[in-house]
Amino acid sequence: MKKLTTLLVLIVVTSGFCQPPNLDLNQFPLSTYLEAENNFPGGKILNSDYYTVSDDLGLLSFIRKDSDIADIDIVARYVYYKKDSLILELINEWDVANHNKKINNKKDLEFRKNMLSFYLRGEKAMIASMGEGTVEGNIPLEINDSTAYYKSTVWNLENTLVKLSITMSNNYNKQTEEFPIHKFVVSMRATNITDRPTYKTKQLIKRDRKEIPNIEHPIVSGKDPIYMGCEKSVDKGVCLRNSVRKRILKELEVENVVIENATLKVGFRVEIDGSITPFERDIKSNNKQLQTIALQTIIGLPKMIPAYSNKMDQNVTAGNIFYLVIKDGKIANLE
């Protein structure tokens, strides 16, 4: 299992799990890979907009929580033959576009340098293990917040084609459909599978990108999400917080729970589509019944009109953290 985990993480052939010429994706069955994926925080990606170039091929994708680059987790993609589950390609992506729900993914210089540093560490380790590969492109000597570049290295091993690549660009032009890219990929394609169809295309998967309505056609609202019934309020944020406080107190009445005095910390995020994600670690109270009912209430909140950013000209996520104070059975901190 240690060998498999090393293969999965793909930092990659540096831990000595096998000699590079013997690297074989199918030394483990697909089922073993999938079982190992359950050991990583994250999980299977459902409703993916990626698909394979052939009906003979299947695709499974997983997110693995990763702390090597801030705000980017690994997305692992398995391309396999449906007939017998032999793995044709394993792709690991660190790609901003996989996580940020927007199309203008510009990044600051610190982020770009951190991502490049991570790439260079991986490149150095892979060269040390597999030798010099075939290089395309280059990395400029000086990197600023607008430098665009691409570099890839390919190693053609006995059983596997290994490719490492980085693509960086901060260019954004909506009219020409040029968007920022910050992407680091390590892929491994099996070359020792016989009696199977061959695919001339370099990319075995494609993307049918779905339109993101609240980004490409945003609801022009305000800096705060709008709770149902708060549309005409002068301060939408105050109305939202007070409405949630009242809703929690109402749920206590429905559950026939009497609380005379307690303090509750409330936390949740309104996503760009208006759905609600509770901050479970931030929903805390000195009264456990109140804490439990509050979490249930936040989970059941109705969709809201999402916050809007004038600067970005799109809807954005917005976090809310505030308190509910109950004294003598009533809300004591309405704003």
Backbone as numpy.savetxt, mean C-alpha at the origin, in Angstrom:
# Nx Ny Nz CAx CAy CAz Cx Cy Cz
12.12 -23.53 5.64 11.29 -22.33 5.64 12.15 -21.07 5.64
13.32 -21.12 6.30 14.21 -19.97 6.30 14.65 -19.63 4.89
14.94 -20.67 4.09 15.32 -20.43 2.69 14.19 -19.76 1.93
12.98 -20.23 2.16 11.83 -19.68 1.46 11.61 -18.23 1.86
11.72 -17.94 3.15 11.52 -16.56 3.61 12.53 -15.64 2.97
13.79 -16.09 2.88 14.81 -15.28 2.23 14.46 -15.04 0.77
13.97 -16.07 0.12 13.57 -15.94 -1.28 12.42 -14.95 -1.42
11.49 -15.01 -0.49 10.33 -14.12 -0.54 10.72 -12.67 -0.34
11.55 -12.42 0.64 11.93 -11.04 0.94 12.80 -10.46 -0.16
13.59 -11.30 -0.80 14.40 -10.88 -1.94 15.37 -9.76 -1.62
15.93 -9.81 -0.49 17.09 -8.96 -0.22 18.28 -9.89 -0.24
18.47 -10.62 -1.10 17.79 -11.63 -1.89 18.68 -12.82 -1.79
19.72 -12.91 -2.59 20.62 -14.05 -2.56 21.82 -13.73 -1.68
21.62 -12.85 -0.70 22.72 -12.41 0.15 22.89 -13.27 1.38
21.89 -14.07 1.70 21.93 -14.81 2.95 22.44 -16.23 2.79
22.88 -16.56 1.59 23.49 -17.85 1.38 22.53 -19.01 1.40
21.27 -18.80 1.00 20.34 -19.92 1.05 20.60 -20.91 -0.07
21.29 -20.48 -1.12 21.68 -21.40 -2.18 22.68 -20.71 -3.07
23.44 -21.47 -3.83 24.33 -20.86 -4.80 23.50 -20.27 -5.93
23.79 -19.06 -6.38 22.97 -18.42 -7.41 22.66 -19.28 -8.63
23.61 -20.07 -9.19 23.26 -20.86 -10.37 22.15 -21.87 -10.12
21.93 -22.25 -8.85 20.91 -23.23 -8.52 19.58 -22.60 -8.10
19.51 -21.29 -8.21 18.28 -20.60 -7.82 17.12 -21.09 -8.67
16.11 -21.66 -8.02 14.99 -22.28 -8.73 13.70 -21.90 -8.03
12.84 -21.15 -8.71 11.59 -20.72 -8.11 10.72 -21.89 -7.68
10.80 -22.99 -8.39 9.92 -24.12 -8.12 10.56 -25.19 -7.24
11.61 -24.78 -6.49 12.12 -25.70 -5.47 11.10 -25.84 -4.35
10.15 -24.90 -4.27 9.02 -24.99 -3.36 7.74 -24.89 -4.17
6.69 -25.64 -3.82 5.42 -25.51 -4.54 4.75 -24.18 -4.22
3.86 -23.75 -5.09 3.16 -22.48 -4.90 2.44 -22.44 -3.55
1.87 -23.56 -3.15 1.13 -23.60 -1.88 2.02 -23.24 -0.69
3.29 -23.62 -0.77 4.22 -23.30 0.31 4.51 -21.81 0.35
4.66 -21.20 -0.81 4.84 -19.75 -0.87 3.64 -19.04 -0.23
2.45 -19.48 -0.60 1.24 -18.82 -0.12 1.10 -18.98 1.39
1.49 -20.14 1.88 1.46 -20.36 3.33 2.43 -19.41 4.02
3.62 -19.24 3.41 4.62 -18.35 3.99 4.16 -16.90 3.97
3.38 -16.51 2.97 2.88 -15.14 2.90 2.06 -14.79 4.14
1.43 -15.79 4.74 0.62 -15.53 5.92 1.47 -15.13 7.12
2.80 -15.35 7.04 3.68 -14.96 8.13 4.03 -13.48 8.09
3.70 -12.82 6.99 3.99 -11.39 6.85 2.73 -10.58 7.16
2.87 -9.48 7.92 1.71 -8.58 8.09 1.31 -8.02 6.74
0.04 -7.96 6.48 -0.42 -7.44 5.19 -1.61 -8.24 4.71
-1.39 -9.15 3.78 -2.47 -10.01 3.32 -2.67 -9.97 1.82
-3.57 -10.81 1.36 -3.86 -10.94 -0.06 -4.60 -9.71 -0.58
-4.23 -9.29 -1.78 -4.89 -8.15 -2.42 -6.10 -8.66 -3.19
-7.26 -8.13 -2.86 -8.49 -8.52 -3.54 -8.87 -7.45 -4.56
-9.60 -7.84 -5.58 -10.09 -6.90 -6.60 -8.95 -6.12 -7.24
-7.86 -6.80 -7.55 -6.73 -6.15 -8.19 -7.07 -5.75 -9.62
-6.51 -4.63 -10.08 -6.74 -4.22 -11.48 -5.60 -4.69 -12.38
-4.77 -5.62 -11.87 -3.73 -6.23 -12.69 -4.24 -7.57 -13.23
-3.77 -7.95 -14.40 -4.17 -9.22 -15.00 -3.02 -9.77 -15.84
-3.05 -11.07 -16.14 -1.97 -11.69 -16.91 -2.23 -11.55 -18.40
-1.16 -11.70 -19.19 -1.27 -11.54 -20.65 -1.87 -12.78 -21.32
-2.06 -13.87 -20.57 -2.60 -15.11 -21.14 -3.58 -15.76 -20.18
-4.60 -16.40 -20.72 -5.57 -17.13 -19.90 -4.94 -18.37 -19.26
-3.78 -18.78 -19.76 -3.10 -19.94 -19.17 -2.43 -19.59 -17.85
-2.28 -18.30 -17.59 -1.54 -17.86 -16.41 -2.47 -17.29 -15.36
-2.15 -17.57 -14.11 -2.88 -16.99 -12.99 -2.01 -15.96 -12.29
-2.64 -15.12 -11.47 -1.92 -14.07 -10.75 -2.46 -13.95 -9.34
-1.55 -13.96 -8.37 -1.89 -13.72 -6.98 -0.99 -12.60 -6.46
-1.57 -11.66 -5.72 -0.80 -10.52 -5.22 -1.01 -10.38 -3.71
0.06 -9.98 -3.02 0.03 -9.81 -1.57 0.76 -8.53 -1.19
0.31 -7.92 -0.11 1.05 -6.81 0.50 1.83 -7.35 1.68
3.10 -6.95 1.78 3.89 -7.27 2.96 4.32 -5.95 3.60
3.92 -5.73 4.82 4.30 -4.50 5.51 5.82 -4.44 5.63
6.37 -3.27 5.31 7.82 -3.13 5.23 8.22 -1.78 5.81
9.35 -1.73 6.50 9.79 -0.48 7.11 11.07 0.07 6.48
11.52 -0.56 5.39 12.77 -0.12 4.78 12.62 1.24 4.11
11.47 1.51 3.51 11.21 2.80 2.89 9.89 3.32 3.45
9.91 4.54 3.99 8.71 5.10 4.60 7.57 5.18 3.60
6.39 4.79 4.04 5.14 4.91 3.26 5.04 3.94 2.08
5.97 2.99 1.96 5.87 2.01 0.88 6.01 0.60 1.46
5.05 -0.23 1.18 5.15 -1.64 1.52 5.46 -2.45 0.27
5.95 -3.66 0.47 6.24 -4.54 -0.66 4.92 -5.12 -1.19
4.78 -5.12 -2.49 3.69 -5.87 -3.12 4.34 -7.04 -3.86
3.99 -8.25 -3.46 4.53 -9.46 -4.08 3.50 -10.03 -5.04
3.94 -10.31 -6.27 3.03 -10.84 -7.29 3.57 -12.18 -7.79
2.71 -13.17 -7.80 3.05 -14.50 -8.28 2.33 -14.75 -9.60
3.09 -15.00 -10.66 2.52 -15.40 -11.94 2.78 -16.90 -12.08
1.73 -17.68 -12.29 1.88 -19.14 -12.29 1.01 -19.76 -13.38
1.36 -20.98 -13.76 0.56 -21.73 -14.72 -0.66 -22.32 -14.01
-1.83 -22.03 -14.52 -3.05 -22.53 -13.89 -3.12 -24.05 -13.92
-2.52 -24.65 -14.94 -2.61 -26.09 -15.15 -2.04 -26.87 -13.98
-0.87 -26.47 -13.51 -0.21 -27.26 -12.46 0.44 -26.40 -11.38
0.16 -25.10 -11.39 0.63 -24.17 -10.35 2.14 -23.98 -10.32
2.83 -24.33 -11.40 4.25 -24.01 -11.47 4.42 -22.49 -11.57
5.37 -21.96 -10.81 5.57 -20.52 -10.77 6.43 -20.09 -11.96
5.94 -19.15 -12.73 6.69 -18.62 -13.86 7.47 -17.38 -13.45
6.88 -16.55 -12.60 7.58 -15.33 -12.19 7.12 -14.89 -10.80
8.09 -14.39 -10.04 7.82 -13.79 -8.74 8.34 -12.36 -8.79
7.46 -11.40 -8.53 7.81 -9.99 -8.64 7.60 -9.32 -7.29
8.61 -8.58 -6.83 8.47 -7.78 -5.62 8.59 -6.31 -5.99
7.59 -5.53 -5.64 7.57 -4.11 -5.99 7.55 -3.24 -4.73
8.41 -2.23 -4.74 8.27 -1.11 -3.81 7.86 0.06 -4.70
6.57 0.35 -4.76 6.05 1.30 -5.74 5.07 2.25 -5.04
5.40 3.53 -5.07 4.53 4.53 -4.43 3.11 4.44 -4.96
2.97 4.18 -6.26 1.65 4.14 -6.89 0.77 3.02 -6.36
1.37 2.00 -5.74 0.58 0.91 -5.18 -0.15 1.32 -3.91
0.29 2.41 -3.28 -0.21 2.75 -1.95 -0.90 4.11 -1.89
-0.35 5.10 -2.57 -0.96 6.43 -2.54 -2.11 6.48 -3.52
-3.28 6.80 -3.04 -4.46 6.81 -3.90 -4.58 8.15 -4.62
-3.57 8.43 -5.41 -3.58 9.65 -6.21 -2.66 9.44 -7.40
-2.75 10.34 -8.38 -1.93 10.18 -9.58 -0.75 11.14 -9.59
-0.79 12.18 -8.77 0.33 13.12 -8.70 1.18 12.77 -7.49
1.99 11.72 -7.62 2.79 11.21 -6.51 4.16 11.87 -6.44
4.22 13.18 -6.42 5.51 13.84 -6.29 6.07 13.59 -4.89
7.40 13.43 -4.83 8.05 13.15 -3.56 9.20 14.13 -3.32
9.47 14.40 -2.03 10.53 15.35 -1.72 11.90 14.69 -1.85
12.94 15.50 -1.74 14.31 15.03 -1.97 14.72 13.97 -0.95
14.32 14.14 0.30 14.69 13.17 1.33 14.14 11.79 1.01
12.88 11.73 0.61 12.27 10.45 0.24 13.02 9.83 -0.93
13.32 10.63 -1.95 13.96 10.12 -3.16 15.36 9.58 -2.84
16.07 10.26 -1.95 17.41 9.79 -1.56 17.32 8.50 -0.76
16.33 8.40 0.12 16.16 7.18 0.92 15.84 5.98 0.03
15.00 6.19 -0.96 14.64 5.10 -1.86 15.84 4.67 -2.70
16.61 5.64 -3.17 17.81 5.32 -3.95 18.83 4.58 -3.09
19.00 5.02 -1.85 19.95 4.35 -0.95 19.56 2.90 -0.73
18.27 2.65 -0.56 17.77 1.28 -0.39 18.06 0.45 -1.64
17.82 1.02 -2.80 18.11 0.33 -4.06 19.59 0.00 -4.18
20.46 0.96 -3.87 21.90 0.75 -4.02 22.41 -0.34 -3.08
21.83 -0.44 -1.88 22.23 -1.51 -0.96 21.85 -2.87 -1.55
20.65 -2.95 -2.12 20.23 -4.20 -2.75 21.09 -4.54 -3.95
21.41 -3.54 -4.76 22.24 -3.76 -5.95 23.63 -4.28 -5.55
24.21 -3.67 -4.54 25.55 -4.08 -4.08 25.53 -5.53 -3.60
24.50 -5.89 -2.83 24.41 -7.25 -2.30 24.22 -8.27 -3.41
23.41 -7.93 -4.41 23.14 -8.88 -5.49 24.36 -9.05 -6.39
25.11 -7.98 -6.62 26.34 -8.09 -7.40 27.36 -8.95 -6.66
27.43 -8.77 -5.34 28.37 -9.57 -4.55 28.03 -11.05 -4.63
26.76 -11.39 -4.76 26.33 -12.78 -4.80 26.34 -13.37 -6.20
25.93 -12.57 -7.20 25.74 -13.11 -8.55 26.70 -12.54 -9.58
27.56 -11.61 -9.16 28.49 -11.01 -10.11 27.85 -9.86 -10.88
28.61 -9.33 -11.83 28.11 -8.22 -12.65 27.06 -8.73 -13.62
25.96 -8.02 -13.73 24.92 -8.38 -14.68 24.94 -7.46 -15.89
23.93 -7.58 -16.72 23.78 -6.71 -17.89 23.01 -5.47 -17.48
23.64 -4.31 -17.68 23.10 -3.05 -17.16 22.49 -2.23 -18.28
21.35 -1.62 -17.99 20.71 -0.67 -18.90 20.40 0.60 -18.11
20.72 1.76 -18.67 20.47 3.02 -17.99 21.53 3.32 -16.96
21.36 4.42 -16.24 22.33 4.81 -15.22 21.68 5.74 -14.21
22.38 5.93 -13.11 21.93 6.83 -12.05 22.83 8.07 -12.07
22.28 9.27 -12.17 23.10 10.49 -12.21 23.94 10.64 -10.95
25.06 11.34 -11.09 25.94 11.55 -9.95 25.28 12.43 -8.89
24.50 13.39 -9.34 23.81 14.28 -8.40 22.30 14.10 -8.54
21.64 13.95 -7.41 20.19 13.75 -7.38 19.53 14.95 -6.71
18.54 15.53 -7.38 17.76 16.59 -6.75 16.28 16.20 -6.77
15.40 17.13 -6.44 13.99 16.76 -6.35 13.29 16.64 -7.69
14.03 16.88 -8.80 13.42 16.75 -10.12 14.16 15.79 -11.05
15.24 15.19 -10.57 16.02 14.26 -11.40 15.18 13.05 -11.79
15.19 12.73 -13.09 14.49 11.55 -13.60 15.52 10.56 -14.15
15.37 9.28 -13.82 16.32 8.29 -14.32 15.74 6.89 -14.22
16.40 5.98 -14.92 16.03 4.56 -14.90 17.31 3.74 -14.98
17.36 2.68 -14.19 18.48 1.74 -14.28 17.97 0.34 -13.99
18.48 -0.63 -14.75 18.14 -2.02 -14.49 19.39 -2.88 -14.65
19.42 -3.98 -13.92 20.48 -4.97 -14.04 19.83 -6.35 -14.15
20.29 -7.14 -15.12 19.72 -8.47 -15.35 20.81 -9.52 -15.17
20.49 -10.58 -14.44 21.38 -11.72 -14.28 20.70 -12.94 -14.89
21.32 -13.55 -15.87 20.76 -14.73 -16.52 21.42 -15.96 -15.90
20.79 -16.51 -14.87 21.34 -17.65 -14.15 20.91 -18.95 -14.81
21.31 -20.05 -14.23 21.06 -21.35 -14.85 19.57 -21.65 -14.98
18.80 -21.34 -13.94 17.37 -21.67 -13.95 16.45 -20.45 -13.90
17.03 -19.29 -13.70 16.21 -18.12 -13.40 16.80 -16.85 -14.00
15.93 -15.99 -14.49 16.32 -14.66 -14.94 15.95 -13.68 -13.83
16.96 -13.04 -13.27 16.75 -12.11 -12.15 16.94 -10.69 -12.67
16.01 -9.81 -12.32 16.10 -8.42 -12.77 15.86 -7.48 -11.60
16.73 -6.50 -11.49 16.62 -5.44 -10.50 16.48 -4.12 -11.24
15.50 -3.29 -10.86 15.34 -2.02 -11.57 14.82 -0.94 -10.64
15.15 0.30 -11.00 14.62 1.46 -10.30 14.19 2.49 -11.33
13.03 3.09 -11.12 12.51 4.14 -11.99 12.11 5.31 -11.11
12.67 6.49 -11.39 12.39 7.67 -10.57 12.07 8.86 -11.46
10.96 9.51 -11.19 10.59 10.73 -11.91 9.61 11.52 -11.07
9.80 12.83 -11.05 8.86 13.71 -10.35 8.05 14.54 -11.34
8.11 14.17 -12.61 7.42 14.95 -13.64 5.92 14.69 -13.61
5.15 15.77 -13.73 3.69 15.65 -13.73 3.09 16.58 -14.78
2.37 15.99 -15.71 1.66 16.76 -16.73 0.37 16.01 -17.04
-0.72 16.48 -16.48 -2.00 15.78 -16.61 -2.45 15.70 -18.06
-2.14 16.75 -18.84 -2.58 16.78 -20.24 -1.90 15.70 -21.07
-0.59 15.49 -20.84 0.15 14.48 -21.61 0.17 13.13 -20.91
-0.54 13.05 -19.77 -0.60 11.81 -18.97 0.80 11.34 -18.55
1.62 12.29 -18.17 2.93 11.98 -17.59 2.83 12.17 -16.09
3.08 11.09 -15.35 2.88 11.13 -13.91 4.17 10.76 -13.18
4.36 11.25 -11.96 5.54 10.88 -11.17 5.61 9.37 -10.93
6.83 8.84 -10.96 7.05 7.41 -10.72 8.18 7.26 -9.71
7.95 6.48 -8.68 9.00 6.11 -7.72 8.84 4.62 -7.46
9.65 3.83 -8.14 9.41 2.39 -8.20 10.73 1.62 -8.18
10.79 0.61 -7.34 11.95 -0.28 -7.21 11.41 -1.71 -7.30
11.95 -2.50 -8.23 11.41 -3.83 -8.50 12.52 -4.87 -8.52
12.27 -6.01 -7.90 13.12 -7.19 -8.04 12.22 -8.31 -8.56
12.56 -8.85 -9.72 11.75 -9.93 -10.30 12.62 -11.14 -10.59
12.00 -12.31 -10.54 12.67 -13.57 -10.84 11.75 -14.38 -11.74
12.23 -14.73 -12.94 11.42 -15.50 -13.88 12.09 -16.85 -14.13
11.31 -17.91 -13.98 11.83 -19.26 -14.20 12.12 -19.48 -15.68
13.31 -20.02 -15.97 13.69 -20.31 -17.36 13.88 -21.80 -17.60
13.57 -22.60 -16.59 13.81 -24.05 -16.70 12.53 -24.86 -16.77
11.40 -24.21 -17.10 10.13 -24.93 -17.24 9.94 -25.31 -18.71
9.77 -26.60 -18.95 9.62 -27.08 -20.34 8.16 -27.46 -20.61
7.87 -27.70 -21.89 6.53 -28.12 -22.32 5.44 -27.14 -21.89
5.76 -25.87 -22.00 4.79 -24.83 -21.67 4.81 -23.78 -22.77
3.73 -23.03 -22.93 3.75 -21.94 -23.90 4.82 -20.92 -23.54
5.40 -20.29 -24.53 6.38 -19.24 -24.30 5.72 -17.89 -24.55
6.21 -16.88 -23.88 5.62 -15.55 -23.99 6.72 -14.56 -24.38
6.54 -13.97 -25.53 7.56 -13.06 -26.05 7.59 -11.73 -25.30
6.45 -11.34 -24.74 6.39 -10.06 -24.05 7.25 -10.06 -22.79
7.88 -8.92 -22.53 8.71 -8.80 -21.33 7.84 -8.77 -20.07
6.66 -8.19 -20.19 5.78 -8.06 -19.04 4.68 -9.12 -19.10
4.60 -9.96 -18.08 3.59 -11.01 -18.05 2.27 -10.53 -17.45
2.30 -9.37 -16.82 1.07 -8.81 -16.27 0.88 -7.39 -16.77
-0.37 -7.01 -16.90 -0.72 -5.66 -17.32 -1.72 -5.08 -16.32
-1.92 -3.78 -16.44 -2.84 -3.11 -15.52 -3.94 -2.41 -16.29
-5.15 -2.67 -15.87 -6.31 -1.94 -16.40 -6.71 -0.96 -15.30
-6.01 0.17 -15.28 -6.18 1.10 -14.17 -7.59 1.67 -14.13
-8.20 1.51 -12.98 -9.55 2.03 -12.80 -9.49 3.50 -12.41
-10.42 4.25 -12.94 -10.49 5.67 -12.60 -10.74 5.83 -11.11
-10.09 6.81 -10.51 -10.29 7.11 -9.10 -11.16 8.36 -9.02
-12.47 8.21 -8.86 -13.38 9.35 -9.01 -13.03 10.55 -8.15
-12.73 10.33 -6.86 -12.51 11.45 -5.96 -11.16 12.12 -6.16
-10.36 11.58 -7.09 -9.09 12.19 -7.43 -9.18 12.83 -8.80
-9.67 12.08 -9.76 -9.71 12.60 -11.13 -10.95 13.46 -11.38
-12.00 13.25 -10.59 -13.20 14.09 -10.66 -13.62 14.37 -9.21
-12.88 15.22 -8.51 -13.10 15.40 -7.08 -14.40 16.11 -6.74
-14.86 15.86 -5.50 -15.97 16.62 -4.94 -15.36 17.84 -4.27
-15.62 19.01 -4.78 -15.04 20.24 -4.22 -15.84 20.59 -2.97
-15.24 20.32 -1.83 -15.93 20.57 -0.56 -15.10 21.54 0.28
-14.44 21.05 1.32 -13.62 21.91 2.17 -12.54 21.10 2.83
-11.79 21.74 3.73 -10.65 21.07 4.36 -11.08 19.97 5.32
-12.33 20.02 5.79 -12.85 19.00 6.70 -13.86 18.10 5.99
-13.88 16.82 6.32 -14.95 15.96 5.81 -16.30 16.47 6.30
-17.35 16.16 5.57 -18.68 16.65 5.94 -19.54 15.47 6.37
-19.93 15.50 7.63 -20.80 14.46 8.19 -22.24 14.72 7.73
-22.99 13.65 7.57 -24.38 13.76 7.15 -25.16 14.69 8.08
-25.77 15.72 7.52 -26.52 16.70 8.31 -25.72 17.94 8.65
-24.42 17.94 8.31 -23.56 19.08 8.62 -23.29 19.96 7.40
-24.01 19.71 6.32 -23.72 20.40 5.06 -23.81 21.92 5.18
-24.74 22.42 6.00 -24.95 23.87 6.09 -24.28 24.48 7.32
-23.53 23.69 8.06 -22.86 24.20 9.26 -21.72 25.13 8.88
-21.51 26.15 9.70 -20.42 27.10 9.45 -19.07 26.41 9.61
-18.92 25.64 10.68 -17.68 24.91 10.94 -17.97 23.42 10.80
-17.60 22.85 9.66 -17.91 21.44 9.38 -17.17 20.50 10.32
-15.96 20.88 10.73 -15.18 20.03 11.62 -15.82 19.91 12.99
-16.29 21.04 13.54 -16.96 21.03 14.84 -18.24 20.20 14.76
-19.00 20.40 13.69 -20.25 19.65 13.52 -19.99 18.15 13.44
-18.93 17.76 12.73 -18.58 16.34 12.62 -18.27 15.76 13.99
-17.41 16.43 14.75 -16.99 15.90 16.05 -18.17 15.81 17.02
-18.99 16.85 17.05 -20.15 16.81 17.94 -21.15 15.73 17.52
-21.31 15.55 16.22 -22.24 14.52 15.73 -21.78 13.13 16.13
-20.46 12.88 16.06 -19.94 11.57 16.45 -20.08 11.38 17.95
-19.82 12.42 18.73 -20.01 12.32 20.19 -21.46 11.93 20.51
-22.41 12.62 19.88 -23.83 12.33 20.13 -24.20 10.93 19.67
-23.60 10.49 18.57 -23.92 9.16 18.05 -23.44 8.08 19.02
-22.26 8.29 19.62 -21.75 7.32 20.59 -22.66 7.27 21.81
-23.08 8.45 22.30 -23.98 8.48 23.45 -25.30 7.79 23.13
-25.79 7.99 21.92 -27.03 7.35 21.49 -26.89 5.83 21.48
-25.72 5.34 21.04 -25.48 3.89 21.01 -25.45 3.32 22.42
-24.95 4.10 23.39 -24.99 3.65 24.78 -26.43 3.44 25.23
-27.30 4.36 24.84 -28.72 4.24 25.20 -29.34 3.01 24.55
-29.01 2.79 23.27 -29.56 1.63 22.55 -29.12 0.33 23.22
-27.86 0.30 23.66 -27.32 -0.91 24.32 -27.72 -0.99 25.79
-28.46 0.03 26.25 -28.92 0.09 27.64 -27.74 0.08 28.62
-26.71 0.82 28.24 -25.52 0.96 29.08 -25.53 2.35 29.71
-25.50 2.40 31.03 -25.52 3.68 31.74 -24.11 4.00 32.21
-23.60 5.14 31.76 -22.27 5.59 32.18 -22.42 7.02 32.69
-22.10 7.21 33.95 -22.26 8.54 34.55 -21.07 9.44 34.25
-19.86 8.90 34.40 -18.65 9.71 34.22 -17.57 8.88 33.54
-17.04 9.40 32.45 -15.97 8.69 31.73 -15.37 9.63 30.69
-14.17 9.28 30.27 -13.49 10.02 29.20 -13.10 9.04 28.11
-13.33 9.43 26.88 -13.04 8.57 25.73 -12.21 9.33 24.71
-11.16 8.70 24.23 -10.40 9.25 23.11 -10.90 8.59 21.83
-11.21 9.39 20.84 -11.78 8.90 19.58 -10.80 9.17 18.45
-10.63 8.21 17.56 -9.75 8.42 16.40 -10.22 7.64 15.19
-10.28 8.32 14.04 -10.64 7.64 12.80 -10.17 8.48 11.62
-10.16 7.85 10.46 -9.76 8.54 9.23 -10.90 8.46 8.22
-11.18 9.59 7.57 -12.14 9.60 6.48 -11.35 9.48 5.18
-11.57 8.38 4.45 -10.81 8.10 3.23 -11.29 9.00 2.09
-10.55 8.94 0.97 -10.90 9.82 -0.15 -12.24 9.46 -0.78
-12.74 8.26 -0.52 -14.06 7.90 -1.05 -15.16 8.12 -0.01
-14.80 8.69 1.15 -15.78 8.97 2.19 -15.99 7.86 3.20
-15.37 6.70 2.98 -15.50 5.60 3.93 -14.66 5.88 5.18
-14.93 5.13 6.23 -14.31 5.39 7.53 -13.37 4.26 7.93
-12.17 4.61 8.38 -11.23 3.64 8.94 -10.95 4.02 10.38
-11.35 3.20 11.36 -11.10 3.54 12.77 -9.62 3.42 13.13
-9.15 4.31 13.99 -7.81 4.17 14.57 -7.99 3.38 15.87
-7.96 2.08 15.76 -8.31 1.24 16.91 -7.42 1.50 18.12
-6.14 1.78 17.87 -5.22 2.02 18.99 -5.51 3.35 19.68
-6.17 4.26 18.98 -6.46 5.58 19.54 -7.83 5.65 20.20
-8.64 4.64 20.04 -9.96 4.63 20.68 -9.80 4.01 22.06
-9.62 4.87 23.07 -9.30 4.42 24.42 -10.19 5.13 25.44
-10.50 4.41 26.52 -11.30 4.99 27.58 -10.98 4.32 28.91
-11.25 5.04 29.99 -11.13 4.44 31.31 -12.33 3.56 31.64
-13.28 3.51 30.70 -14.44 2.64 30.82 -14.46 1.69 29.62
-14.23 0.42 29.86 -14.08 -0.55 28.77 -15.37 -0.73 27.97
-16.52 -0.62 28.63 -17.78 -0.72 27.89 -17.91 0.43 26.89
-17.56 1.62 27.34 -17.60 2.79 26.47 -16.63 2.62 25.31
-15.44 2.11 25.59 -14.43 1.91 24.55 -14.93 0.92 23.49
-15.54 -0.17 23.92 -16.05 -1.18 22.99 -17.17 -0.63 22.12
-18.11 0.05 22.74 -19.25 0.60 21.98 -18.79 1.72 21.06
-17.81 2.50 21.49 -17.29 3.57 20.64 -16.67 3.00 19.37
-15.88 1.93 19.51 -15.27 1.31 18.33 -16.34 0.80 17.38
-17.36 0.15 17.91 -18.46 -0.34 17.07 -19.16 0.82 16.37
-19.31 1.93 17.07 -19.98 3.10 16.49 -19.16 3.69 15.35
-17.84 3.80 15.55 -16.97 4.36 14.51 -16.99 3.47 13.27
-16.94 2.16 13.49 -16.98 1.23 12.36 -18.28 1.40 11.57
-19.37 1.71 12.27 -20.67 1.83 11.63 -21.02 3.23 11.15
-20.08 4.17 11.21 -20.39 5.53 10.76 -20.74 5.53 9.27
-21.67 6.37 8.87 -22.03 6.44 7.44 -20.92 7.12 6.64
-20.92 6.90 5.34 -19.96 7.58 4.48 -20.14 9.09 4.59
-19.03 9.80 4.45 -19.06 11.25 4.52 -18.59 11.84 3.19
-18.82 13.12 3.02 -18.21 13.82 1.89 -16.75 14.04 2.26
-15.79 13.52 1.49 -14.38 13.60 1.89 -13.84 15.02 1.88
-12.72 15.20 2.58 -12.04 16.49 2.58 -11.48 16.78 1.19
-11.27 18.06 0.93 -10.78 18.49 -0.39 -9.56 19.38 -0.20
-8.53 19.15 -1.02 -7.31 19.96 -0.98 -7.28 20.89 -2.19
-7.30 22.20 -1.93 -7.19 23.17 -3.02 -5.85 23.06 -3.73
-4.80 22.82 -2.95 -3.45 22.75 -3.51 -3.31 21.58 -4.48
-3.87 20.44 -4.10 -3.74 19.23 -4.92 -4.89 19.07 -5.90
-5.95 19.85 -5.72 -7.15 19.76 -6.55 -7.68 18.33 -6.59
-7.85 17.76 -5.41 -8.41 16.42 -5.31 -8.91 16.20 -3.89
-9.75 15.20 -3.73 -10.15 14.80 -2.39 -8.99 14.07 -1.72
-8.90 14.21 -0.41 -7.78 13.65 0.34 -8.31 12.97 1.61
-7.48 12.12 2.19 -7.84 11.53 3.47 -7.69 12.57 4.57
-8.44 12.40 5.64 -8.37 13.34 6.76 -8.57 12.58 8.06
-7.60 12.71 8.96 -7.69 12.05 10.25 -8.38 12.93 11.28
-9.06 12.30 12.22 -9.74 13.02 13.29 -9.44 12.33 14.61
-8.90 13.08 15.56 -8.68 12.58 16.92 -9.22 13.63 17.89
-10.12 13.22 18.75 -10.71 14.15 19.71 -11.24 13.35 20.90
-11.82 14.05 21.87 -12.27 13.40 23.10 -13.78 13.55 23.28
-14.33 12.59 23.97 -15.70 12.65 24.46 -15.63 12.57 25.98
-16.16 13.58 26.64 -16.18 13.61 28.10 -17.62 13.49 28.57
-17.90 12.49 29.38 -19.24 12.28 29.92 -19.23 12.62 31.41
-20.12 13.52 31.82 -20.30 13.87 33.23 -21.78 13.83 33.56
-22.09 13.13 34.62 -23.48 12.98 35.04 -24.36 12.44 33.91
-23.76 11.56 33.09 -24.51 10.90 32.03 -24.73 11.73 30.79
-24.12 12.92 30.72 -24.30 13.80 29.57 -22.94 14.18 28.97
-22.97 14.61 27.71 -21.74 15.07 27.05 -21.34 16.41 27.65
-20.11 16.48 28.15 -19.66 17.70 28.84 -18.75 18.57 27.98
-18.39 18.09 26.80 -17.43 18.87 26.00 -17.89 19.11 24.57
-19.18 19.36 24.38 -19.64 19.77 23.05 -18.98 21.10 22.69
-18.61 21.23 21.43 -17.92 22.45 21.00 -18.93 23.50 20.51
